[in-house]
Amino acid sequence: MSSHLFQPIRLRGLTLDNRIMVSPMCQYSAVDGCATDWHLMHLGQFAVSGAGLVMVEMTDVEPRGRITPYCLGLYSDANEQALKRVVDFCKRHGHARIGIQLAHAGRKASTLPPWEGRRLLRPEEGGWEPVAPSAVASGAGAAVPRALTLDEIGQIRDAFVSATQRAARIGFDAIELHCAHGYLLHQFLSPLSNHRTDRYGGSLENRMRFPLEVFAAMRAAWPEDKPLGVRVSATDWAEGGWSLPDTLAFARALKALGCDWIDVSSGGLVKNQVIETYPGYQVPFAEAVRQATGLTTIAIGMITEPRHAEAIVAHGQADMVALARGMLYDPRWAWHAAAELGATVYYPNQYLRCRPWVRHDTFAEREAARAEEFHLPAVFKQPE
Ligand SMILES: Cc1cc2nc3c(=O)[nH]c(=O)nc-3n(C[C@H](O)[C@H](O)[C@H](O)COP(=O)(O)O)c2cc1C
């Protein structure tokens, strides 16, 4: 029986080879928002990995929307040029389709990278003032952001549109709008971070307004045949916070605006979240979104085993799976999964000879394969 995970999938005008996505992963390795050689290596390896879609890390639409001074951005011509070099490289050498996750960190901005402790950056260290829907910190020790004015909210929406236009010029195949993990758009959605009393706060409808406006404006600026999806946090894992029923309402509203997928994660908004994690712990949220809306869904979170990924797709819990840490650990994950599931997967020509079905155990098998590969006569002897 053929693998479900390795069936192609169509997202608008884009067809992916299979249902495996390399999840977006911040690298904190940019200079003034510009991609570097690190990105060439990091994304280049995934472009030849056999995964259907590689999603470039959270890329911020304005400088103050960066988590750290080393985050990727798409707000300047220099950013666009640097990222185009990486995307051209990936497309020249690889086969995966390349998407970009566009974002704004909001109140989670202006910190040091994880390996330097994530602490807040002071102004004298190059830090800046984080902005958010309301002047509410995510917990003890976190920055108290400045509440955005209505004018600034409009400017940030325009920054998302401008980054979308840059992504189109670069030649990205897809965009994922980041509405998860406690960043700006999630901060608008959740009642724990949004205490506004204007049309952007209060009721669920009002809290969803800004993310939906951003999505609609991006959709209008993005080529009609290219897909645009959204990553959500299905729940805040905290009392009084954003929850699964809210996510379903949000997903329905996004569907009406032409959303092509929902990538279902969770948490990240408040420090007092309580999460019990285990393999596939977020999959039921993806399944609920899929059942309620019929939208293409992507499951993410502690999925590392090929047979687990296969079962998620085969049982209709999600249409695709994304892997983050598992891909860092094993960038050849898709090759290994294909071998385990008996599926075929892309290999670059230069690496064809390492395919497991080419690496035969016996001399005779190896020589037969060699003869086939190099068009030699298939006559040889087993050595004494
Ligand atoms: C190094 C690293 C960087 C990450 N950066 C992002 C990011 O840019 N955007 C995002 O939505 N999630 C980000 N995440 C979360 C992952 O995409 C993923 O949702 C999470 O790690 C759970 O999946 P996993 O169990 O396969 O690692 C990051 C995770 C890691 C490990």
The ligand as an ORCA input file, in Angstrom:
! r2SCAN-3c Opt
* xyz 0 1
  C      15.409     26.421     16.843
  C      13.933     26.657     16.761
  C      13.460     27.834     16.208
  C      12.069     28.043     16.066
  N      11.610     29.155     15.403
  C      10.308     29.230     15.054
  C       9.843     30.208     14.128
  O      10.622     30.976     13.550
  N       8.513     30.250     13.870
  C       7.630     29.361     14.429
  O       6.433     29.440     14.165
  N       8.059     28.397     15.270
  C       9.360     28.306     15.560
  N       9.801     27.273     16.342
  C       8.841     26.253     16.754
  C       8.843     25.109     15.743
  O       8.508     25.518     14.442
  C       7.875     23.991     16.192
  O       6.584     24.504     16.196
  C       8.222     23.440     17.575
  O       9.624     23.292     17.738
  C       7.562     22.096     17.820
  O       7.933     21.176     16.796
  P       9.064     20.021     17.027
  O       8.611     19.225     18.206
  O       9.059     19.258     15.732
  O      10.372     20.719     17.298
  C      11.169     27.077     16.536
  C      11.669     25.913     17.147
  C      13.014     25.686     17.235
  C      13.510     24.395     17.834
*
